[in-house]
Amino acid sequence: MAQPKGAEYLKTAEVADILHVSPKTVTRWAKDGRLPHSRTLGGHRRFPASSIRQLAEGLIQVGQGE
């Protein structure tokens, strides 16, 4: 799948750092359809940075009781 110009994509380990979970958890969530992702020609998952950051912001707000 071709990546649009200007779009930023994250690797599994980067997503794990942002969401404070293990890379295995990120992989499992991606397999379960919980995280949006695409695959590189080599089969590696790439996650749209904007979607992951939006999810992280939502989790922070839920953690703060909003």
CHARMM-style PDB file with segment names, atoms N, HN, CA, C and O in Angstrom:
ATOM      1  N   MET     1       0.855  -1.182   0.000  1.00  0.00      PROA
ATOM      2  CA  MET     1       0.000   0.000   0.000  1.00  0.00      PROA
ATOM      3  C   MET     1       0.899   1.243   0.000  1.00  0.00      PROA
ATOM      4  O   MET     1       1.762   1.370   0.869  1.00  0.00      PROA
ATOM      5  N   ALA     2       0.720   2.124  -0.918  1.00  0.00      PROA
ATOM      6  HN  ALA     2       0.019   2.021  -1.624  1.00  0.00      PROA
ATOM      7  CA  ALA     2       1.539   3.330  -1.015  1.00  0.00      PROA
ATOM      8  C   ALA     2       1.157   4.325   0.080  1.00  0.00      PROA
ATOM      9  O   ALA     2      -0.017   4.505   0.404  1.00  0.00      PROA
ATOM     10  N   GLN     3       2.166   4.952   0.628  1.00  0.00      PROA
ATOM     11  HN  GLN     3       3.120   4.806   0.365  1.00  0.00      PROA
ATOM     12  CA  GLN     3       1.928   5.941   1.673  1.00  0.00      PROA
ATOM     13  C   GLN     3       1.795   7.321   1.046  1.00  0.00      PROA
ATOM     14  O   GLN     3       2.636   7.723   0.242  1.00  0.00      PROA
ATOM     15  N   PRO     4       0.731   8.054   1.414  1.00  0.00      PROA
ATOM     16  CA  PRO     4       0.561   9.399   0.860  1.00  0.00      PROA
ATOM     17  C   PRO     4       1.711  10.312   1.279  1.00  0.00      PROA
ATOM     18  O   PRO     4       2.253  10.190   2.378  1.00  0.00      PROA
ATOM     19  N   LYS     5       2.070  11.225   0.384  1.00  0.00      PROA
ATOM     20  HN  LYS     5       1.630  11.324  -0.508  1.00  0.00      PROA
ATOM     21  CA  LYS     5       3.138  12.167   0.717  1.00  0.00      PROA
ATOM     22  C   LYS     5       2.713  13.033   1.895  1.00  0.00      PROA
ATOM     23  O   LYS     5       1.572  13.491   1.965  1.00  0.00      PROA
ATOM     24  N   GLY     6       3.642  13.249   2.816  1.00  0.00      PROA
ATOM     25  HN  GLY     6       4.568  12.877   2.760  1.00  0.00      PROA
ATOM     26  CA  GLY     6       3.361  14.088   3.966  1.00  0.00      PROA
ATOM     27  C   GLY     6       2.773  13.330   5.140  1.00  0.00      PROA
ATOM     28  O   GLY     6       2.749  13.846   6.258  1.00  0.00      PROA
ATOM     29  N   ALA     7       2.293  12.103   4.906  1.00  0.00      PROA
ATOM     30  HN  ALA     7       2.312  11.684   3.998  1.00  0.00      PROA
ATOM     31  CA  ALA     7       1.731  11.316   5.998  1.00  0.00      PROA
ATOM     32  C   ALA     7       2.880  10.715   6.807  1.00  0.00      PROA
ATOM     33  O   ALA     7       3.877  10.253   6.251  1.00  0.00      PROA
ATOM     34  N   GLU     8       2.720  10.730   8.110  1.00  0.00      PROA
ATOM     35  HN  GLU     8       1.910  11.105   8.561  1.00  0.00      PROA
ATOM     36  CA  GLU     8       3.747  10.194   8.988  1.00  0.00      PROA
ATOM     37  C   GLU     8       3.265   8.854   9.531  1.00  0.00      PROA
ATOM     38  O   GLU     8       2.128   8.731   9.987  1.00  0.00      PROA
ATOM     39  N   TYR     9       4.129   7.867   9.479  1.00  0.00      PROA
ATOM     40  HN  TYR     9       5.053   7.967   9.109  1.00  0.00      PROA
ATOM     41  CA  TYR     9       3.805   6.537   9.973  1.00  0.00      PROA
ATOM     42  C   TYR     9       4.787   6.129  11.057  1.00  0.00      PROA
ATOM     43  O   TYR     9       5.959   6.506  11.023  1.00  0.00      PROA
ATOM     44  N   LEU    10       4.304   5.360  12.011  1.00  0.00      PROA
ATOM     45  HN  LEU    10       3.353   5.053  12.039  1.00  0.00      PROA
ATOM     46  CA  LEU    10       5.112   4.916  13.139  1.00  0.00      PROA
ATOM     47  C   LEU    10       5.356   3.418  13.071  1.00  0.00      PROA
ATOM     48  O   LEU    10       4.546   2.664  12.533  1.00  0.00      PROA
ATOM     49  N   LYS    11       6.484   3.003  13.624  1.00  0.00      PROA
ATOM     50  HN  LYS    11       7.142   3.616  14.061  1.00  0.00      PROA
ATOM     51  CA  LYS    11       6.797   1.585  13.745  1.00  0.00      PROA
ATOM     52  C   LYS    11       6.143   1.043  15.012  1.00  0.00      PROA
ATOM     53  O   LYS    11       5.716   1.803  15.881  1.00  0.00      PROA
ATOM     54  N   THR    12       6.074  -0.276  15.102  1.00  0.00      PROA
ATOM     55  HN  THR    12       6.421  -0.894  14.396  1.00  0.00      PROA
ATOM     56  CA  THR    12       5.436  -0.939  16.239  1.00  0.00      PROA
ATOM     57  C   THR    12       6.041  -0.487  17.564  1.00  0.00      PROA
ATOM     58  O   THR    12       5.304  -0.196  18.506  1.00  0.00      PROA
ATOM     59  N   ALA    13       7.351  -0.423  17.655  1.00  0.00      PROA
ATOM     60  HN  ALA    13       7.950  -0.659  16.890  1.00  0.00      PROA
ATOM     61  CA  ALA    13       8.009  -0.027  18.906  1.00  0.00      PROA
ATOM     62  C   ALA    13       7.676   1.417  19.285  1.00  0.00      PROA
ATOM     63  O   ALA    13       7.531   1.731  20.467  1.00  0.00      PROA
ATOM     64  N   GLU    14       7.555   2.287  18.293  1.00  0.00      PROA
ATOM     65  HN  GLU    14       7.673   2.032  17.333  1.00  0.00      PROA
ATOM     66  CA  GLU    14       7.204   3.681  18.562  1.00  0.00      PROA
ATOM     67  C   GLU    14       5.783   3.787  19.113  1.00  0.00      PROA
ATOM     68  O   GLU    14       5.525   4.560  20.036  1.00  0.00      PROA
ATOM     69  N   VAL    15       4.869   3.011  18.546  1.00  0.00      PROA
ATOM     70  HN  VAL    15       5.078   2.383  17.796  1.00  0.00      PROA
ATOM     71  CA  VAL    15       3.486   2.993  19.032  1.00  0.00      PROA
ATOM     72  C   VAL    15       3.458   2.467  20.459  1.00  0.00      PROA
ATOM     73  O   VAL    15       2.747   3.004  21.308  1.00  0.00      PROA
ATOM     74  N   ALA    16       4.228   1.423  20.722  1.00  0.00      PROA
ATOM     75  HN  ALA    16       4.805   0.987  20.032  1.00  0.00      PROA
ATOM     76  CA  ALA    16       4.297   0.849  22.071  1.00  0.00      PROA
ATOM     77  C   ALA    16       4.756   1.891  23.083  1.00  0.00      PROA
ATOM     78  O   ALA    16       4.208   1.967  24.183  1.00  0.00      PROA
ATOM     79  N   ASP    17       5.750   2.692  22.725  1.00  0.00      PROA
ATOM     80  HN  ASP    17       6.195   2.630  21.832  1.00  0.00      PROA
ATOM     81  CA  ASP    17       6.243   3.755  23.624  1.00  0.00      PROA
ATOM     82  C   ASP    17       5.162   4.801  23.883  1.00  0.00      PROA
ATOM     83  O   ASP    17       4.980   5.236  25.021  1.00  0.00      PROA
ATOM     84  N   ILE    18       4.455   5.200  22.851  1.00  0.00      PROA
ATOM     85  HN  ILE    18       4.602   4.847  21.927  1.00  0.00      PROA
ATOM     86  CA  ILE    18       3.420   6.228  22.994  1.00  0.00      PROA
ATOM     87  C   ILE    18       2.273   5.738  23.868  1.00  0.00      PROA
ATOM     88  O   ILE    18       1.757   6.484  24.700  1.00  0.00      PROA
ATOM     89  N   LEU    19       1.871   4.471  23.677  1.00  0.00      PROA
ATOM     90  HN  LEU    19       2.290   3.864  23.001  1.00  0.00      PROA
ATOM     91  CA  LEU    19       0.721   3.932  24.408  1.00  0.00      PROA
ATOM     92  C   LEU    19       1.102   3.265  25.724  1.00  0.00      PROA
ATOM     93  O   LEU    19       0.231   2.822  26.473  1.00  0.00      PROA
ATOM     94  N   HSD    20       2.407   3.193  26.010  1.00  0.00      PROA
ATOM     95  HN  HSD    20       3.115   3.553  25.402  1.00  0.00      PROA
ATOM     96  CA  HSD    20       2.914   2.587  27.253  1.00  0.00      PROA
ATOM     97  C   HSD    20       2.497   1.131  27.388  1.00  0.00      PROA
ATOM     98  O   HSD    20       2.043   0.692  28.444  1.00  0.00      PROA
ATOM     99  N   VAL    21       2.663   0.390  26.291  1.00  0.00      PROA
ATOM    100  HN  VAL    21       3.032   0.747  25.433  1.00  0.00      PROA
ATOM    101  CA  VAL    21       2.413  -1.049  26.280  1.00  0.00      PROA
ATOM    102  C   VAL    21       3.593  -1.720  25.585  1.00  0.00      PROA
ATOM    103  O   VAL    21       4.472  -1.038  25.059  1.00  0.00      PROA
ATOM    104  N   SER    22       3.618  -3.046  25.578  1.00  0.00      PROA
ATOM    105  HN  SER    22       2.903  -3.601  26.005  1.00  0.00      PROA
ATOM    106  CA  SER    22       4.706  -3.752  24.914  1.00  0.00      PROA
ATOM    107  C   SER    22       4.459  -3.819  23.403  1.00  0.00      PROA
ATOM    108  O   SER    22       3.320  -3.705  22.951  1.00  0.00      PROA
ATOM    109  N   PRO    23       5.528  -4.003  22.631  1.00  0.00      PROA
ATOM    110  CA  PRO    23       5.358  -4.172  21.180  1.00  0.00      PROA
ATOM    111  C   PRO    23       4.464  -5.374  20.845  1.00  0.00      PROA
ATOM    112  O   PRO    23       3.730  -5.334  19.857  1.00  0.00      PROA
ATOM    113  N   LYS    24       4.516  -6.423  21.640  1.00  0.00      PROA
ATOM    114  HN  LYS    24       5.112  -6.455  22.442  1.00  0.00      PROA
ATOM    115  CA  LYS    24       3.651  -7.582  21.396  1.00  0.00      PROA
ATOM    116  C   LYS    24       2.185  -7.209  21.548  1.00  0.00      PROA
ATOM    117  O   LYS    24       1.335  -7.705  20.808  1.00  0.00      PROA
ATOM    118  N   THR    25       1.885  -6.335  22.506  1.00  0.00      PROA
ATOM    119  HN  THR    25       2.575  -5.933  23.107  1.00  0.00      PROA
ATOM    120  CA  THR    25       0.505  -5.881  22.688  1.00  0.00      PROA
ATOM    121  C   THR    25       0.051  -5.082  21.476  1.00  0.00      PROA
ATOM    122  O   THR    25      -1.076  -5.252  21.012  1.00  0.00      PROA
ATOM    123  N   VAL    26       0.907  -4.219  20.961  1.00  0.00      PROA
ATOM    124  HN  VAL    26       1.823  -4.081  21.338  1.00  0.00      PROA
ATOM    125  CA  VAL    26       0.576  -3.435  19.762  1.00  0.00      PROA
ATOM    126  C   VAL    26       0.297  -4.376  18.594  1.00  0.00      PROA
ATOM    127  O   VAL    26      -0.674  -4.182  17.862  1.00  0.00      PROA
ATOM    128  N   THR    27       1.131  -5.380  18.415  1.00  0.00      PROA
ATOM    129  HN  THR    27       1.919  -5.537  19.009  1.00  0.00      PROA
ATOM    130  CA  THR    27       0.934  -6.347  17.337  1.00  0.00      PROA
ATOM    131  C   THR    27      -0.395  -7.083  17.506  1.00  0.00      PROA
ATOM    132  O   THR    27      -1.130  -7.265  16.536  1.00  0.00      PROA
ATOM    133  N   ARG    28      -0.704  -7.503  18.724  1.00  0.00      PROA
ATOM    134  HN  ARG    28      -0.106  -7.355  19.512  1.00  0.00      PROA
ATOM    135  CA  ARG    28      -1.963  -8.212  18.983  1.00  0.00      PROA
ATOM    136  C   ARG    28      -3.161  -7.308  18.697  1.00  0.00      PROA
ATOM    137  O   ARG    28      -4.132  -7.739  18.075  1.00  0.00      PROA
ATOM    138  N   TRP    29      -3.092  -6.057  19.150  1.00  0.00      PROA
ATOM    139  HN  TRP    29      -2.304  -5.707  19.655  1.00  0.00      PROA
ATOM    140  CA  TRP    29      -4.184  -5.123  18.902  1.00  0.00      PROA
ATOM    141  C   TRP    29      -4.371  -4.877  17.411  1.00  0.00      PROA
ATOM    142  O   TRP    29      -5.501  -4.760  16.937  1.00  0.00      PROA
ATOM    143  N   ALA    30      -3.273  -4.797  16.674  1.00  0.00      PROA
ATOM    144  HN  ALA    30      -2.355  -4.892  17.060  1.00  0.00      PROA
ATOM    145  CA  ALA    30      -3.360  -4.599  15.223  1.00  0.00      PROA
ATOM    146  C   ALA    30      -4.019  -5.816  14.561  1.00  0.00      PROA
ATOM    147  O   ALA    30      -4.875  -5.666  13.689  1.00  0.00      PROA
ATOM    148  N   LYS    31      -3.616  -7.017  14.981  1.00  0.00      PROA
ATOM    149  HN  LYS    31      -2.921  -7.138  15.690  1.00  0.00      PROA
ATOM    150  CA  LYS    31      -4.217  -8.237  14.430  1.00  0.00      PROA
ATOM    151  C   LYS    31      -5.710  -8.302  14.719  1.00  0.00      PROA
ATOM    152  O   LYS    31      -6.493  -8.768  13.892  1.00  0.00      PROA
ATOM    153  N   ASP    32      -6.101  -7.826  15.909  1.00  0.00      PROA
ATOM    154  HN  ASP    32      -5.465  -7.446  16.581  1.00  0.00      PROA
ATOM    155  CA  ASP    32      -7.512  -7.844  16.328  1.00  0.00      PROA
ATOM    156  C   ASP    32      -8.330  -6.720  15.700  1.00  0.00      PROA
ATOM    157  O   ASP    32      -9.546  -6.662  15.878  1.00  0.00      PROA
ATOM    158  N   GLY    33      -7.662  -5.825  14.962  1.00  0.00      PROA
ATOM    159  HN  GLY    33      -6.673  -5.873  14.818  1.00  0.00      PROA
ATOM    160  CA  GLY    33      -8.364  -4.724  14.312  1.00  0.00      PROA
ATOM    161  C   GLY    33      -8.598  -3.530  15.222  1.00  0.00      PROA
ATOM    162  O   GLY    33      -9.383  -2.644  14.885  1.00  0.00      PROA
ATOM    163  N   ARG    34      -7.939  -3.493  16.354  1.00  0.00      PROA
ATOM    164  HN  ARG    34      -7.302  -4.213  16.627  1.00  0.00      PROA
ATOM    165  CA  ARG    34      -8.117  -2.377  17.300  1.00  0.00      PROA
ATOM    166  C   ARG    34      -7.280  -1.158  16.945  1.00  0.00      PROA
ATOM    167  O   ARG    34      -7.594  -0.045  17.368  1.00  0.00      PROA
ATOM    168  N   LEU    35      -6.220  -1.357  16.171  1.00  0.00      PROA
ATOM    169  HN  LEU    35      -5.965  -2.261  15.827  1.00  0.00      PROA
ATOM    170  CA  LEU    35      -5.363  -0.244  15.764  1.00  0.00      PROA
ATOM    171  C   LEU    35      -5.297  -0.187  14.243  1.00  0.00      PROA
ATOM    172  O   LEU    35      -5.100  -1.212  13.590  1.00  0.00      PROA
ATOM    173  N   PRO    36      -5.461   1.012  13.673  1.00  0.00      PROA
ATOM    174  CA  PRO    36      -5.338   1.138  12.216  1.00  0.00      PROA
ATOM    175  C   PRO    36      -3.877   0.961  11.808  1.00  0.00      PROA
ATOM    176  O   PRO    36      -2.974   1.475  12.469  1.00  0.00      PROA
ATOM    177  N   HSD    37      -3.652   0.236  10.727  1.00  0.00      PROA
ATOM    178  HN  HSD    37      -4.385  -0.182  10.190  1.00  0.00      PROA
ATOM    179  CA  HSD    37      -2.292   0.038  10.249  1.00  0.00      PROA
ATOM    180  C   HSD    37      -2.299  -0.369   8.784  1.00  0.00      PROA
ATOM    181  O   HSD    37      -3.331  -0.734   8.221  1.00  0.00      PROA
ATOM    182  N   SER    38      -1.134  -0.298   8.195  1.00  0.00      PROA
ATOM    183  HN  SER    38      -0.295  -0.002   8.652  1.00  0.00      PROA
ATOM    184  CA  SER    38      -0.924  -0.811   6.848  1.00  0.00      PROA
ATOM    185  C   SER    38       0.364  -1.630   6.902  1.00  0.00      PROA
ATOM    186  O   SER    38       1.073  -1.633   7.909  1.00  0.00      PROA
ATOM    187  N   ARG    39       0.646  -2.310   5.823  1.00  0.00      PROA
ATOM    188  HN  ARG    39       0.070  -2.308   5.005  1.00  0.00      PROA
ATOM    189  CA  ARG    39       1.843  -3.153   5.758  1.00  0.00      PROA
ATOM    190  C   ARG    39       2.798  -2.622   4.687  1.00  0.00      PROA
ATOM    191  O   ARG    39       2.381  -2.143   3.633  1.00  0.00      PROA
ATOM    192  N   THR    40       4.075  -2.723   4.991  1.00  0.00      PROA
ATOM    193  HN  THR    40       4.414  -3.113   5.848  1.00  0.00      PROA
ATOM    194  CA  THR    40       5.088  -2.375   3.994  1.00  0.00      PROA
ATOM    195  C   THR    40       5.233  -3.544   3.027  1.00  0.00      PROA
ATOM    196  O   THR    40       4.660  -4.610   3.250  1.00  0.00      PROA
ATOM    197  N   LEU    41       5.979  -3.352   1.980  1.00  0.00      PROA
ATOM    198  HN  LEU    41       6.445  -2.486   1.799  1.00  0.00      PROA
ATOM    199  CA  LEU    41       6.222  -4.447   1.042  1.00  0.00      PROA
ATOM    200  C   LEU    41       6.936  -5.610   1.728  1.00  0.00      PROA
ATOM    201  O   LEU    41       6.790  -6.761   1.317  1.00  0.00      PROA
ATOM    202  N   GLY    42       7.697  -5.312   2.758  1.00  0.00      PROA
ATOM    203  HN  GLY    42       7.816  -4.376   3.092  1.00  0.00      PROA
ATOM    204  CA  GLY    42       8.411  -6.347   3.509  1.00  0.00      PROA
ATOM    205  C   GLY    42       7.559  -7.016   4.580  1.00  0.00      PROA
ATOM    206  O   GLY    42       8.023  -7.926   5.266  1.00  0.00      PROA
ATOM    207  N   GLY    43       6.300  -6.563   4.726  1.00  0.00      PROA
ATOM    208  HN  GLY    43       5.923  -5.823   4.169  1.00  0.00      PROA
ATOM    209  CA  GLY    43       5.395  -7.187   5.678  1.00  0.00      PROA
ATOM    210  C   GLY    43       5.366  -6.562   7.056  1.00  0.00      PROA
ATOM    211  O   GLY    43       4.696  -7.078   7.951  1.00  0.00      PROA
ATOM    212  N   HSD    44       6.076  -5.462   7.248  1.00  0.00      PROA
ATOM    213  HN  HSD    44       6.619  -5.043   6.521  1.00  0.00      PROA
ATOM    214  CA  HSD    44       6.094  -4.783   8.541  1.00  0.00      PROA
ATOM    215  C   HSD    44       4.877  -3.875   8.678  1.00  0.00      PROA
ATOM    216  O   HSD    44       4.424  -3.269   7.707  1.00  0.00      PROA
ATOM    217  N   ARG    45       4.366  -3.794   9.880  1.00  0.00      PROA
ATOM    218  HN  ARG    45       4.734  -4.287  10.669  1.00  0.00      PROA
ATOM    219  CA  ARG    45       3.217  -2.916  10.130  1.00  0.00      PROA
ATOM    220  C   ARG    45       3.692  -1.483  10.313  1.00  0.00      PROA
ATOM    221  O   ARG    45       4.736  -1.225  10.911  1.00  0.00      PROA
ATOM    222  N   ARG    46       2.898  -0.558   9.782  1.00  0.00      PROA
ATOM    223  HN  ARG    46       2.049  -0.767   9.296  1.00  0.00      PROA
ATOM    224  CA  ARG    46       3.120   0.870   9.984  1.00  0.00      PROA
ATOM    225  C   ARG    46       1.787   1.469  10.406  1.00  0.00      PROA
ATOM    226  O   ARG    46       0.740   1.151   9.841  1.00  0.00      PROA
ATOM    227  N   PHE    47       1.841   2.329  11.395  1.00  0.00      PROA
ATOM    228  HN  PHE    47       2.691   2.587  11.853  1.00  0.00      PROA
ATOM    229  CA  PHE    47       0.645   2.897  11.997  1.00  0.00      PROA
ATOM    230  C   PHE    47       0.591   4.388  11.712  1.00  0.00      PROA
ATOM    231  O   PHE    47       1.600   5.075  11.870  1.00  0.00      PROA
ATOM    232  N   PRO    48      -0.569   4.914  11.292  1.00  0.00      PROA
ATOM    233  CA  PRO    48      -0.675   6.358  11.026  1.00  0.00      PROA
ATOM    234  C   PRO    48      -0.483   7.142  12.328  1.00  0.00      PROA
ATOM    235  O   PRO    48      -1.225   6.952  13.292  1.00  0.00      PROA
ATOM    236  N   ALA    49       0.503   8.009  12.342  1.00  0.00      PROA
ATOM    237  HN  ALA    49       1.105   8.163  11.559  1.00  0.00      PROA
ATOM    238  CA  ALA    49       0.869   8.743  13.556  1.00  0.00      PROA
ATOM    239  C   ALA    49      -0.289   9.564  14.102  1.00  0.00      PROA
ATOM    240  O   ALA    49      -0.485   9.616  15.317  1.00  0.00      PROA
ATOM    241  N   SER    50      -1.056  10.202  13.237  1.00  0.00      PROA
ATOM    242  HN  SER    50      -0.897  10.160  12.251  1.00  0.00      PROA
ATOM    243  CA  SER    50      -2.145  11.052  13.705  1.00  0.00      PROA
ATOM    244  C   SER    50      -3.193  10.233  14.453  1.00  0.00      PROA
ATOM    245  O   SER    50      -3.710  10.685  15.475  1.00  0.00      PROA
ATOM    246  N   SER    51      -3.513   9.047  13.967  1.00  0.00      PROA
ATOM    247  HN  SER    51      -3.093   8.680  13.137  1.00  0.00      PROA
ATOM    248  CA  SER    51      -4.505   8.192  14.626  1.00  0.00      PROA
ATOM    249  C   SER    51      -4.008   7.691  15.975  1.00  0.00      PROA
ATOM    250  O   SER    51      -4.768   7.637  16.941  1.00  0.00      PROA
ATOM    251  N   ILE    52      -2.742   7.329  16.037  1.00  0.00      PROA
ATOM    252  HN  ILE    52      -2.125   7.374  15.252  1.00  0.00      PROA
ATOM    253  CA  ILE    52      -2.172   6.818  17.287  1.00  0.00      PROA
ATOM    254  C   ILE    52      -2.104   7.929  18.329  1.00  0.00      PROA
ATOM    255  O   ILE    52      -2.418   7.706  19.498  1.00  0.00      PROA
ATOM    256  N   ARG    53      -1.699   9.119  17.910  1.00  0.00      PROA
ATOM    257  HN  ARG    53      -1.444   9.300  16.960  1.00  0.00      PROA
ATOM    258  CA  ARG    53      -1.627  10.244  18.861  1.00  0.00      PROA
ATOM    259  C   ARG    53      -3.015  10.634  19.356  1.00  0.00      PROA
ATOM    260  O   ARG    53      -3.184  10.985  20.524  1.00  0.00      PROA
ATOM    261  N   GLN    54      -4.003  10.572  18.474  1.00  0.00      PROA
ATOM    262  HN  GLN    54      -3.866  10.287  17.525  1.00  0.00      PROA
ATOM    263  CA  GLN    54      -5.379  10.869  18.860  1.00  0.00      PROA
ATOM    264  C   GLN    54      -5.872   9.830  19.874  1.00  0.00      PROA
ATOM    265  O   GLN    54      -6.534  10.184  20.849  1.00  0.00      PROA
ATOM    266  N   LEU    55      -5.558   8.581  19.653  1.00  0.00      PROA
ATOM    267  HN  LEU    55      -5.020   8.293  18.861  1.00  0.00      PROA
ATOM    268  CA  LEU    55      -5.926   7.526  20.589  1.00  0.00      PROA
ATOM    269  C   LEU    55      -5.257   7.748  21.939  1.00  0.00      PROA
ATOM    270  O   LEU    55      -5.896   7.610  22.982  1.00  0.00      PROA
ATOM    271  N   ALA    56      -3.971   8.092  21.922  1.00  0.00      PROA
ATOM    272  HN  ALA    56      -3.452   8.205  21.074  1.00  0.00      PROA
ATOM    273  CA  ALA    56      -3.240   8.337  23.168  1.00  0.00      PROA
ATOM    274  C   ALA    56      -3.849   9.505  23.936  1.00  0.00      PROA
ATOM    275  O   ALA    56      -3.972   9.444  25.159  1.00  0.00      PROA
ATOM    276  N   GLU    57      -4.234  10.571  23.228  1.00  0.00      PROA
ATOM    277  HN  GLU    57      -4.134  10.621  22.234  1.00  0.00      PROA
ATOM    278  CA  GLU    57      -4.875  11.722  23.880  1.00  0.00      PROA
ATOM    279  C   GLU    57      -6.191  11.306  24.530  1.00  0.00      PROA
ATOM    280  O   GLU    57      -6.506  11.737  25.639  1.00  0.00      PROA
ATOM    281  N   GLY    58      -6.954  10.471  23.838  1.00  0.00      PROA
ATOM    282  HN  GLY    58      -6.698  10.121  22.937  1.00  0.00      PROA
ATOM    283  CA  GLY    58      -8.213   9.981  24.386  1.00  0.00      PROA
ATOM    284  C   GLY    58      -7.992   9.157  25.634  1.00  0.00      PROA
ATOM    285  O   GLY    58      -8.772   9.244  26.582  1.00  0.00      PROA
ATOM    286  N   LEU    59      -6.936   8.358  25.647  1.00  0.00      PROA
ATOM    287  HN  LEU    59      -6.302   8.288  24.877  1.00  0.00      PROA
ATOM    288  CA  LEU    59      -6.634   7.545  26.821  1.00  0.00      PROA
ATOM    289  C   LEU    59      -6.210   8.405  28.004  1.00  0.00      PROA
ATOM    290  O   LEU    59      -6.534   8.094  29.151  1.00  0.00      PROA
ATOM    291  N   ILE    60      -5.491   9.479  27.730  1.00  0.00      PROA
ATOM    292  HN  ILE    60      -5.228   9.732  26.799  1.00  0.00      PROA
ATOM    293  CA  ILE    60      -5.072  10.398  28.797  1.00  0.00      PROA
ATOM    294  C   ILE    60      -6.289  11.051  29.416  1.00  0.00      PROA
ATOM    295  O   ILE    60      -6.378  11.169  30.638  1.00  0.00      PROA
ATOM    296  N   GLN    61      -7.239  11.481  28.577  1.00  0.00      PROA
ATOM    297  HN  GLN    61      -7.168  11.385  27.584  1.00  0.00      PROA
ATOM    298  CA  GLN    61      -8.443  12.132  29.084  1.00  0.00      PROA
ATOM    299  C   GLN    61      -9.285  11.168  29.921  1.00  0.00      PROA
ATOM    300  O   GLN    61      -9.834  11.559  30.951  1.00  0.00      PROA
ATOM    301  N   VAL    62      -9.387   9.933  29.489  1.00  0.00      PROA
ATOM    302  HN  VAL    62      -8.941   9.616  28.652  1.00  0.00      PROA
ATOM    303  CA  VAL    62     -10.138   8.921  30.250  1.00  0.00      PROA
ATOM    304  C   VAL    62      -9.445   8.672  31.592  1.00  0.00      PROA
ATOM    305  O   VAL    62     -10.109   8.512  32.617  1.00  0.00      PROA
ATOM    306  N   GLY    63      -8.121   8.640  31.583  1.00  0.00      PROA
ATOM    307  HN  GLY    63      -7.582   8.770  30.750  1.00  0.00      PROA
ATOM    308  CA  GLY    63      -7.368   8.434  32.816  1.00  0.00      PROA
ATOM    309  C   GLY    63      -7.505   9.587  33.797  1.00  0.00      PROA
ATOM    310  O   GLY    63      -7.321   9.408  35.001  1.00  0.00      PROA
ATOM    311  N   GLN    64      -7.828  10.773  33.283  1.00  0.00      PROA
ATOM    312  HN  GLN    64      -7.977  10.918  32.305  1.00  0.00      PROA
ATOM    313  CA  GLN    64      -7.984  11.938  34.145  1.00  0.00      PROA
ATOM    314  C   GLN    64      -9.431  12.107  34.595  1.00  0.00      PROA
ATOM    315  O   GLN    64      -9.755  13.070  35.290  1.00  0.00      PROA
ATOM    316  N   GLY    65     -10.293  11.189  34.208  1.00  0.00      PROA
ATOM    317  HN  GLY    65     -10.029  10.406  33.643  1.00  0.00      PROA
ATOM    318  CA  GLY    65     -11.677  11.229  34.648  1.00  0.00      PROA
ATOM    319  C   GLY    65     -12.589  12.141  33.855  1.00  0.00      PROA
ATOM    320  O   GLY    65     -13.656  12.517  34.340  1.00  0.00      PROA
ATOM    321  N   GLU    66     -12.193  12.506  32.648  1.00  0.00      PROA
ATOM    322  HN  GLU    66     -11.326  12.202  32.254  1.00  0.00      PROA
ATOM    323  CA  GLU    66     -13.051  13.381  31.824  1.00  0.00      PROA
ATOM    324  C   GLU    66     -13.954  12.575  30.942  1.00  0.00      PROA
ATOM    325  OT1 GLU    66     -14.742  13.141  30.184  1.00  0.00      PROA
TER     326      GLU     66
END
